[in-house]
């Protein structure tokens, strides 16, 4: 059972100041949190670990070379282009 003194010690370690009302509120909340570990202790030991709730599998497609777009097709929607390249603002002086 966590006491109010324990709550003040935790607050001190966390470097936060709490009021008496907050300490009482946090004491009740921490008791509930710590008591939840008792529920976890009831889990059978032979349960297979679960890393994700859904079964995951690799969904990547095979890497197959394909024909790429031509330079004109790539630059067709470019707002600024010059000599067959995208043109951007000058960054380095």
N, C-alpha and C positions, 0 to 999 in steps of 0.2 A: 504494500500500500504506500503510495506516495503521499508525503506530508506537505504542508504549506512550506516548511523549511526546505524541503527538496526542490520545490518550485522556485523559491528564491535563489537557491544555489545554482539551478539550471539557468535562471535569468542572469545571474552574475557571470557564469561561464560564457553565456552568449553576449555579454556586455550590453544588456538592455535593462532599463529601469521599468518596473511594473508597480502598479498600485495594489492595495490590499484586495480590491474587487477583482482586478485582473488575475491576481495570484489564486484566488478562490475559483475563478472560472477555469483557469489553466489547470488547476489541480484536478478538477472533475474531468476535464478533457483528456489529460494525460493518463488518469486512471483507466478511462475507457480504452485508450489506445494500447496501453500496456496489457490490459485484460484480454485484448484481441489475440495476443500471442498465445494465450491458453487455447484458443480455438485452433490456431495453427499447430499446436502440439498434438492435437487429436488426429491429425492427418496420418494415415498409415505410411510406414517407412518404405514399403515396396512400390510406391507410386512412381511411375516413370516421369522424369523431369520434363517439364513443358517449357519450351523456349519461346513459343509463339502460339496463340490460340488457334490460328489457322495453319493447316499444313502448307508449307511453302515449297516451291520447286522453282528451278531455273526456267525462266520463260524467254530467254534470249533466243533469237533465231540464228540459224547458221549464217556465218559471215561469208557471203557470196559476192564477189565483185560484180558490179553492174555498171552500165553506161551512165556517166555523170552528165550534168547539164552543160551546155556550151557556155562560153563566156558571155555571149550576147543574152542568153536566157537568164543568167545569173544577174547581170547588170540591168535587165529590162526595167525593174522597178526601183532602181537606185536613184535617189534624189540628186546626189552629187557623184559624178564619175569623171575620170580623166585618163586618157591613154589606155583604156581597157581595164582600169582598176577603180575600186571604191575610193572616193576622195573624202577625207575627214579633216577636221580642224587641226591647225598646227598646234602642237602641244609643247615642243621644245623650241626655245629661242635660238 
